[in-house]
């Protein structure tokens, strides 16, 4: 916080008298955002430890302003401390403005006009500003390529389908993912793809739109961003308005690039689907996995969009396994009731279950003994996951460090291992609670007890924290040997995974 105060005083030549968090725990980005106010003005301060993402945001901001686009002015920065100061654009998002100007399906003209203005500016980002953008600073990928698509699809599979209990045939689903990926990659993709072009990332200042949260941008197809805003789940735009706004966007696009509407539409709804899957993966990760219930409130709206797509759109390719999974989602009472359930605090059970989670080294000590007398639990062998410890840059780090987390987050085998382990533990937690047991032990082991096992233990602990009737006790046995103060007690340390765009 001191670094933001220092940047503020350097820019305004006057100290910040008030500092207030802007979004609290509601955001999905992992950034800490504050409003700093002094007698000479106000600014938004951001603290975030991922240097590459900060660099992308700062360079993109300056580039877009050179093109005359309404993005926040950057006042000051200190990348060494993961901090920067930017223009204060107020508190009114396009989503909030929409909410204030609607009654059910009836949306007032000012809100429609705001959307029209936003979609008039989108092609300038995509085509004009995208033409000479420095794509070398994009993070984590320079383009929406095969790897980016794979991350989104697996995010949906492991954090939404699996954690919500929807049945699917894994190989058949992978075959569909391959077909969908190949089709998406046939669309022209030499434009700037904003990535998180949604109503909460557009501010209205004195009635004019300003754009934020584009640090995940990269080179990609035109269809993705317009699909993102028109099928923005909780905005819940009526289908007739979506069609009107899509046509308005295509009219605006013609001023920047020649493109036949039928060619654009050939790929458009496939991009609607991939964006929907990305958003559901984010809702699952933040809601089911991190247990932040407000993210789950968007799921019924996303299912409403999905139902509309299944009944009104025919893609130019067959996706039978994915469609079957969609049908299962739409038939799930658990998912359909999330909107109501997410806002209600769950009652705590009278009997608490202590889940004791350990990481350990198979080569130096092995798994711990159960000291509770319960005699039950799990020992998971993580040595089948790629080992960061084999790379020199990771040898001095642990599974709690951002660089190692990012490396393992990009390994599909790590996601699958964690999803399977989480499902097994969740089932035992439910069973143990129903039978009145007081203790459950879960152990993750790897070769050195420093990287993979620590990463998995941290993630499981975060998943279980806040679960009704559960107390989490977390220990990293090998880290305690290396440095006694390194291991958290009772789940005190927080994991901060660098996952590819957990924001919906």
C-alpha positions in Angstrom: 0.0 0.0 0.0 2.9 2.4 0.8 4.1 2.1 -2.8 0.7 3.4 -4.1 0.7 6.3 -1.7 4.2 7.2 -2.9 3.2 7.0 -6.6 0.1 9.2 -5.8 2.2 11.8 -4.0 4.7 11.9 -6.8 2.0 12.4 -9.5 -0.3 14.9 -7.7 2.4 16.6 -5.6 0.1 16.0 -2.6 -0.5 13.0 -0.3 -3.5 10.7 -0.5 -5.8 11.4 2.3 -8.2 8.5 1.8 -7.5 5.0 0.4 -10.4 2.6 -0.1 -10.6 -0.9 -1.7 -12.7 -0.7 -4.9 -14.0 -4.2 -5.5 -13.2 -6.1 -2.3 -13.4 -9.9 -2.8 -15.8 -9.7 -5.7 -13.3 -9.5 -8.5 -12.0 -12.5 -10.4 -8.7 -11.1 -11.5 -6.5 -11.5 -8.4 -5.5 -7.8 -8.5 -5.9 -5.6 -5.5 -7.5 -2.4 -6.6 -7.9 0.8 -4.5 -9.2 4.4 -4.9 -6.8 7.0 -3.6 -8.2 10.5 -3.0 -6.3 13.7 -2.1 -7.0 17.4 -2.2 -5.7 17.6 -5.8 -7.5 14.6 -7.3 -8.2 10.9 -7.2 -6.7 7.9 -8.9 -7.0 4.1 -9.0 -4.1 2.1 -7.7 -3.4 -1.5 -8.6 -1.2 -4.0 -6.9 -0.5 -7.3 -8.7 2.5 -9.6 -8.6 2.4 -10.9 -12.2 4.8 -8.6 -13.9 4.1 -9.8 -17.4 0.4 -9.0 -17.1 1.2 -5.5 -15.7 3.5 -4.8 -18.6 0.8 -5.8 -21.1 -1.8 -3.6 -19.5 0.5 -0.5 -19.3 1.8 -0.9 -22.9 -1.7 -1.6 -24.3 -3.1 1.5 -22.4 -0.5 3.8 -23.9 -0.9 2.3 -27.3 -4.7 2.7 -27.3 -4.5 6.3 -26.1 -2.2 7.1 -29.0 -5.0 5.8 -31.2 -7.5 8.1 -29.5 -9.4 5.2 -27.7 -11.0 5.9 -24.4 -8.9 4.0 -21.9 -7.5 5.1 -18.5 -4.5 7.4 -18.5 -1.5 5.8 -16.8 -0.2 8.2 -14.1 2.7 6.3 -12.6 4.1 2.8 -12.2 6.5 0.8 -10.2 6.8 -2.6 -11.8 9.4 -3.7 -9.3 6.7 -3.7 -6.6 3.8 -4.7 -9.0 2.1 -1.3 -8.7 0.7 1.3 -11.0 -1.6 4.3 -10.8 -4.2 5.1 -13.4 -7.1 7.5 -14.1 -10.2 7.2 -11.9 -13.1 6.5 -14.2 -15.8 6.5 -11.5 -18.0 3.6 -10.3 -20.6 3.2 -13.1 -20.0 0.1 -15.2 -22.1 -0.6 -18.3 -23.6 -3.6 -16.4 -24.8 -1.3 -13.6 -26.1 1.2 -16.1 -28.0 -1.5 -17.9 -29.4 -2.8 -14.5 -30.7 0.7 -13.7 -32.3 1.1 -17.1 -34.3 -2.1 -17.5 -37.5 -3.8 -16.2 -37.1 -7.4 -17.1 -36.9 -7.8 -20.9 -37.7 -4.1 -21.4 -34.4 -2.1 -21.7 -34.6 1.7 -21.8 -33.2 3.6 -24.8 -30.2 5.1 -22.9 -28.8 1.7 -22.1 -29.3 0.5 -25.7 -27.6 3.6 -27.0 -24.7 2.9 -24.6 -24.3 -0.6 -26.0 -24.4 0.8 -29.6 -21.6 3.3 -28.8 -19.5 0.6 -27.2 -19.9 -1.6 -30.3 -19.0 1.3 -32.6 -15.7 1.6 -30.8 -14.9 -2.1 -30.7 -13.7 -2.3 -34.3 -11.2 0.5 -33.7 -9.6 -1.6 -31.0 -9.7 -4.8 -33.1 -8.6 -3.4 -36.5 -7.0 0.0 -36.3 -5.2 -0.2 -33.0 -4.6 -3.9 -33.5 -2.7 -3.3 -36.7 0.5 -1.9 -35.1 0.1 -3.2 -31.5 3.2 -4.8 -30.0 2.0 -8.4 -29.6 5.3 -9.4 -28.0 4.1 -8.2 -24.6 0.9 -10.3 -24.7 0.4 -12.5 -21.6 0.1 -15.5 -21.4 -0.2 -16.0 -25.2 0.5 -13.8 -28.2 -2.6 -15.1 -30.0 -5.8 -17.0 -29.4 -4.3 -20.2 -30.8 -4.6 -23.9 -30.3 -3.1 -23.7 -26.8 -5.4 -20.9 -25.7 -8.4 -22.8 -26.9 -7.2 -26.0 -25.2 -6.8 -24.1 -21.9 -10.4 -22.8 -22.1 -11.9 -26.2 -23.0 -10.0 -28.0 -20.2 -10.9 -25.2 -17.8 -14.6 -25.9 -18.6 -14.1 -29.7 -18.3 -12.2 -29.9 -15.1 -13.6 -26.9 -13.1 -17.2 -26.9 -14.3 -18.3 -30.2 -15.7 -16.4 -32.4 -13.3 -17.0 -30.3 -10.1 -20.7 -29.9 -10.9 -21.1 -33.6 -11.3 -22.2 -33.7 -15.0 -21.6 -37.1 -16.6 -19.6 -37.1 -19.8 -17.6 -39.5 -22.0 -14.0 -38.2 -21.7 -12.6 -39.5 -25.0 -15.7 -38.5 -27.0 -15.6 -35.0 -25.4 -11.9 -34.7 -26.3 -12.8 -35.6 -29.9 -15.4 -32.8 -30.0 -12.9 -30.4 -28.5 -10.5 -31.3 -31.3 -13.2 -30.7 -34.0 -14.3 -27.4 -32.4 -10.7 -26.2 -32.1 -9.9 -27.0 -35.7 -13.0 -25.1 -36.9 -12.3 -22.0 -34.8 -8.7 -21.8 -36.1 -10.1 -21.5 -39.7 -11.4 -18.0 -38.9 -9.2 -15.1 -39.9 -7.4 -14.1 -36.7 -5.1 -11.1 -37.5 -6.9 -8.7 -35.2 -6.7 -7.5 -31.6 -8.8 -9.8 -29.4 -9.7 -7.9 -26.2 -10.5 -11.2 -24.4 -12.6 -9.8 -21.5 -14.9 -7.6 -23.5 -17.9 -7.6 -21.1 -20.2 -5.1 -19.5 -18.3 -5.0 -16.2 -15.1 -4.0 -17.9 -16.6 -0.9 -19.5 -17.0 2.2 -17.5 -19.4 5.1 -18.2 -18.0 8.5 -17.3 -20.2 11.5 -18.0 -22.2 9.2 -20.3 -19.2 8.1 -22.5 -17.7 4.6 -22.4 -14.2 3.9 -21.2 -12.6 0.5 -21.5 -10.5 -1.4 -18.9 -9.2 -4.9 -18.2 -7.7 -5.7 -21.6 -4.4 -7.0 -20.3 -5.3 -10.5 -21.5 -5.6 -9.3 -25.1 -3.9 -11.0 -27.9 -4.2 -11.5 -31.7 -7.3 -13.3 -32.7 -10.6 -13.4 -34.5 -13.1 -10.6 -34.7 -16.0 -12.7 -33.6 -14.8 -13.5 -30.1 -15.3 -10.0 -28.5 -18.7 -9.2 -29.9 -19.8 -12.7 -28.8 -18.4 -12.0 -25.3 -20.4 -8.8 -24.8 -23.7 -9.9 -26.4 -23.8 -13.2 -24.5 -22.4 -11.7 -21.3 -24.3 -14.1 -18.9 -25.7 -11.9 -16.1 -26.4 -9.0 -18.5 -29.1 -11.3 -19.9 -29.7 -9.3 -23.1 -32.9 -10.3 -24.9 -32.2 -12.2 -28.2 -33.9 -9.5 -30.3 -31.6 -6.9 -28.8 -28.5 -9.1 -29.3 -29.4 -9.4 -33.0 -29.9 -5.6 -33.4 -26.5 -4.9 -31.7 -24.8 -7.6 -33.8 -26.0 -5.9 -37.0 -24.9 -2.5 -35.6 -21.4 -3.9 -34.9 -21.2 -5.3 -38.4 -22.2 -1.9 -39.9 -19.4 -0.2 -37.8 -16.9 -2.9 -38.8 -17.3 -2.1 -42.5 -15.6 1.3 -41.9 -12.4 -0.6 -40.9 -12.2 -3.8 -42.9 -14.0 -5.5 -45.8 -15.7 -8.6 -44.6 -18.8 -10.4 -46.0 -21.5 -10.8 -43.3 -22.0 -14.5 -44.3 -18.3 -15.2 -43.8 -18.4 -13.6 -40.4 -21.5 -15.5 -39.3 -20.0 -18.8 -40.5 -17.8 -18.8 -37.4 -19.7 -16.5 -35.1 -21.7 -18.9 -33.1 -18.8 -21.3 -32.6 -17.1 -18.3 -30.9 -20.2 -17.7 -28.8 -19.8 -21.3 -27.6 -16.1 -21.1 -26.8 -16.7 -17.9 -24.9 -19.5 -19.5 -23.0 -17.4 -22.5 -22.1 -14.6 -20.2 -20.9 -17.0 -18.2 -18.7 -18.5 -21.4 -17.2 -15.0 -22.7 -16.4 -14.3 -19.4 -14.6 -17.6 -19.6 -12.7 -16.7 -23.2 -11.7 -13.2 -22.3 -10.6 -14.2 -19.3 -8.6 -17.5 -20.7 -7.4 -17.2 -24.5 -6.9 -13.5 -24.6 -6.4 -12.6 -21.4 -4.5 -16.1 -21.3 -2.9 -16.9 -17.7 -3.8 -20.7 -18.0 -4.2 -21.4 -14.8 -6.0 -19.7 -16.3 -9.1 -22.2 -19.1 -9.2 -25.1 -16.7 -9.5 -24.2 -16.2 -13.1 -24.5 -19.9 -13.9 -28.3 -19.9 -14.5 -28.0 -17.0 -16.9 -25.3 -18.8 -18.8 -27.6 -21.9 -19.0 -30.3 -19.7 -20.3 -28.0 -18.6 -23.1 -27.0 -22.2 -23.7 -30.6 -23.3 -24.0 -31.2 -20.5 -26.5 -28.2 -21.6 -28.6 -29.3 -25.3 -28.6 -32.7 -24.3 -29.8 -31.9 -21.6 -32.3 -28.4 -22.2 -33.8 -27.1 -25.1 -35.9 -23.3 -25.1 -36.1 -21.6 -26.2 -39.3 -20.0 -29.1 -37.4 -21.3 -31.9 -35.2 -20.4 -31.9 -31.5 -22.4 -34.9 -30.1 -20.6 -35.4 -26.8 -20.4 -31.7 -26.0 -24.1 -31.4 -26.8 -24.9 -34.3 -24.5 -23.0 -32.6 -21.7 -25.0 -29.4 -22.4 -28.3 -31.4 -22.1 -27.1 -32.8 -18.8 -26.3 -29.3 -17.5 -29.8 -28.1 -18.5 -31.4 -31.0 -16.7 -29.4 -30.5 -13.5 -31.4 -29.2 -10.6 -28.1 -28.4 -8.8 -27.1 -26.0 -11.5 -30.5 -24.5 -12.2 -31.0 -23.7 -8.5 -27.6 -22.0 -8.0 -28.9 -18.5 -8.4 -31.0 -18.8 -5.3 -28.7 -21.0 -3.4 -25.6 -18.9 -4.0 -26.9 -15.9 -2.1 -27.9 -17.9 1.0 -25.4 -18.7 3.7 -25.3 -22.4 4.4 -25.9 -23.5 7.9 -23.0 -25.1 9.7 -23.3 -28.6 10.9 -23.0 -29.2 14.6 -20.1 -31.6 14.2 -17.0 -30.2 12.5 -14.7 -32.4 10.4 -11.0 -31.6 10.6 -9.4 -32.3 7.2 -5.6 -32.5 7.8 -3.7 -32.0 4.5 0.0 -32.7 4.2 2.6 -32.5 1.5 5.7 -34.7 1.8 8.7 -36.2 0.1 8.8 -39.9 -0.8 12.6 -39.8 -0.7 12.9 -37.9 2.6 10.6 -39.3 5.3 7.6 -40.6 3.3 4.0 -40.0 4.3 3.1 -39.0 7.8 1.4 -41.4 10.3 -2.2 -40.7 11.3 -2.1 -39.4 14.8 -5.9 -39.1 15.4 -6.6 -42.8 15.6 -9.1 -42.5 12.8 -7.0 -44.7 10.5 -8.5 -43.4 7.3 -7.6 -41.0 4.5 -5.7 -40.7 1.2 -2.1 -40.8 0.0 -1.8 -39.4 -3.5 1.4 -40.0 -5.5 2.0 -36.8 -7.6 5.2 -38.1 -9.3 3.4 -38.7 -12.6 2.9 -34.9 -13.0 5.7 -33.0 -14.8 8.3 -32.0 -12.3 9.2 -28.3 -12.1 12.2 -29.2 -10.0 14.0 -30.5 -13.0 14.3 -27.0 -14.4 17.0 -24.8 -12.9 14.8 -21.7 -12.7 12.4 -23.5 -10.3 14.9 -25.3 -8.0 15.0 -22.7 -5.3 11.2 -22.2 -5.5 8.3 -24.1 -4.0 4.7 -25.0 -5.0 3.6 -21.8 -3.3 5.5 -19.5 -5.6 3.7 -17.8 -8.5 6.2 -19.1 -11.2 5.8 -22.7 -10.1 2.0 -22.3 -9.8 1.9 -20.9 -13.3 4.0 -23.7 -14.7 1.8 -26.4 -13.2 -1.4 -24.6 -14.1 -0.4 -25.0 -17.7 0.0 -28.8 -17.4 -3.2 -30.7 -18.3 -2.1 -33.7 -16.2 -1.9 -31.5 -13.1 -5.5 -30.3 -13.7 -6.7 -33.8 -14.2 -4.9 -35.2 -11.2 -6.2 -32.4 -9.0 -9.8 -32.7 -10.3 -9.8 -36.5 -9.6 -8.2 -36.1 -6.1 -10.7 -33.3 -5.3 -13.7 -35.5 -6.3 -12.5 -38.4 -4.2 -11.9 -36.2 -1.1 -15.2 -34.4 -1.6 -17.0 -37.7 -1.5 -15.3 -38.8 1.6 -15.9 -35.4 3.3 -19.6 -35.8 2.7 -19.6 -39.4 3.9 -17.5 -38.7 7.0 -19.7 -35.7 8.0 -22.9 -37.9 7.6 -21.3 -40.5 9.9 -20.1 -38.0 12.5 -16.4 -38.6 12.0 -14.1 -35.9 13.3 -10.9 -36.3 11.2 -9.8 -37.1 7.7 -6.2 -37.1 6.5 -5.1 -36.3 2.9 -1.5 -36.5 1.9 0.2 -35.5 -1.4 3.7 -36.8 -2.0 6.3 -36.1 -4.7 10.0 -36.8 -5.1 11.3 -33.8 -3.1 8.2 -32.6 -1.3 8.8 -29.1 -2.6 6.9 -28.4 -5.8 4.1 -30.7 -7.0 2.9 -32.0 -3.6 2.9 -28.5 -2.2 1.0 -27.1 -5.1 -1.7 -29.8 -4.9 -2.0 -29.5 -1.1 -2.5 -25.8 -1.3 -5.1 -26.1 -4.0 -7.1 -28.7 -2.1 -6.9 -26.7 1.1 -8.3 -23.6 -0.7 -11.1 -25.7 -2.2 -12.2 -27.0 1.2 -11.9 -23.7 3.1 -15.3 -22.4 3.9 -17.0 -25.7 3.2 -19.8 -26.0 5.9 -18.7 -28.0 8.9 -15.1 -28.4 7.7 -11.9 -27.2 9.4 -8.7 -27.3 7.3 -5.3 -28.0 8.8 -2.5 -27.7 6.2 1.2 -28.6 6.7 4.1 -28.9 4.3 6.4 -31.4 6.0 9.5 -31.0 3.7 9.2 -27.2 3.7 9.2 -27.3 7.5 12.5 -29.2 7.4 13.9 -26.6 5.0 12.6 -23.6 6.9 10.4 -24.1 10.0 8.5 -20.9 9.4 7.8 -21.8 5.7 4.8 -24.1 6.3 1.3 -22.6 7.1 -0.7 -23.9 10.0 -4.5 -24.3 9.9 -4.6 -23.3 6.3 -3.2 -19.8 7.0 -1.4 -19.4 3.7 -3.5 -18.5 0.6 -2.8 -19.9 -2.8 -2.8 -17.4 -5.7 -2.9 -19.5 -8.9 -1.9 -17.8 -12.1 -4.6 -19.4 -14.2 -5.3 -18.3 -17.7 -8.1 -15.8 -17.2 -10.2 -17.0 -14.3 -12.4 -13.9 -14.9 -15.7 -14.5 -16.4 
